[in-house]
Amino acid sequence: MMSIIVRDEITGKLLMFVKGADTSVFPICKDMTEQDKETYKHVDYLAKKGLRTLCFAMKEVSEGEDFENMTAAEAERDMTFLGATAVEDLLQNEV
């Protein structure tokens, strides 16, 4: 999984975004909607078909959070699921 923290230029809020495999992202998300749960089923189906899947989530963070002294597990929790992608990644000659 990979995370980044950015500041929204309009609101000034700090936001943490994560991307990663469905098996990493879904467990750290909270308040999953019915649509999120349906997306999970689709992602699982596509992964079983051999497509590379990638999921995205985010949360608002506060200025005072000391991310430099946190583990990834401490920082990357209580996220809001955003969505997923699935791409066919065929073997290529000479790559």
C-alpha positions in Angstrom: 0.0 0.0 0.0 1.1 3.6 -0.6 0.0 6.8 1.1 0.3 10.5 0.4 -0.9 13.5 2.4 -1.9 16.6 0.5 -3.5 19.9 1.4 -6.7 20.9 -0.4 -5.9 24.3 -1.9 -9.5 25.5 -1.6 -10.5 24.3 1.9 -7.0 24.1 3.4 -7.8 20.6 4.8 -5.1 17.9 5.0 -6.1 14.7 3.3 -4.5 11.3 3.3 -5.0 9.1 0.2 -4.0 5.5 0.0 -3.8 3.1 -2.9 -3.2 -0.6 -2.8 -4.5 -4.1 -3.3 -8.1 -4.8 -2.3 -6.9 -7.1 0.4 -5.0 -4.2 2.0 -7.4 -1.3 1.4 -10.8 -2.8 2.2 -9.9 -3.8 5.8 -8.8 -0.3 6.7 -12.0 1.3 5.5 -14.8 2.3 7.9 -18.5 2.8 7.3 -18.7 0.7 4.1 -21.8 1.5 2.1 -23.9 -1.1 0.2 -22.3 0.3 -3.0 -18.8 -0.2 -1.5 -19.7 -3.8 -0.6 -20.9 -4.4 -4.1 -17.7 -2.9 -5.5 -15.8 -5.3 -3.3 -17.6 -8.2 -4.9 -16.8 -6.9 -8.4 -13.1 -6.3 -7.5 -12.8 -9.9 -6.1 -14.4 -11.3 -9.3 -12.1 -9.3 -11.6 -9.0 -10.3 -9.6 -10.0 -14.0 -9.9 -10.3 -13.4 -13.6 -6.6 -12.4 -13.6 -7.0 -8.6 -13.9 -4.7 -6.3 -11.8 -6.9 -4.5 -9.3 -6.1 -1.4 -7.4 -8.3 0.3 -4.7 -8.3 3.8 -3.3 -9.3 5.4 0.0 -8.9 8.7 1.9 -9.5 10.4 5.1 -9.1 13.9 6.5 -6.2 14.3 9.0 -5.4 17.0 11.5 -2.4 19.3 11.6 -1.3 17.9 14.9 -0.9 14.2 13.9 2.7 13.1 14.1 3.0 10.8 11.1 6.7 10.6 11.3 6.5 8.7 14.5 3.5 6.5 13.5 3.5 3.1 12.0 1.7 2.7 8.7 -1.0 0.6 10.5 -1.6 3.5 12.9 -1.9 6.1 10.2 -3.7 4.1 7.6 -7.0 3.3 9.4 -10.5 4.6 9.5 -10.4 5.4 5.8 -13.3 6.2 3.4 -13.4 3.9 0.4 -13.2 5.9 -2.9 -13.2 3.3 -5.7 -11.2 0.7 -7.6 -9.7 0.0 -11.0 -9.0 -3.2 -12.8 -6.7 -3.6 -15.8 -5.6 -6.5 -17.9 -1.8 -6.8 -17.6 -0.7 -9.3 -20.3 2.8 -10.7 -20.6 4.9 -8.8 -23.1 7.8 -10.0 -25.2 11.2 -8.8 -24.1 9.9 -7.1 -21.0 
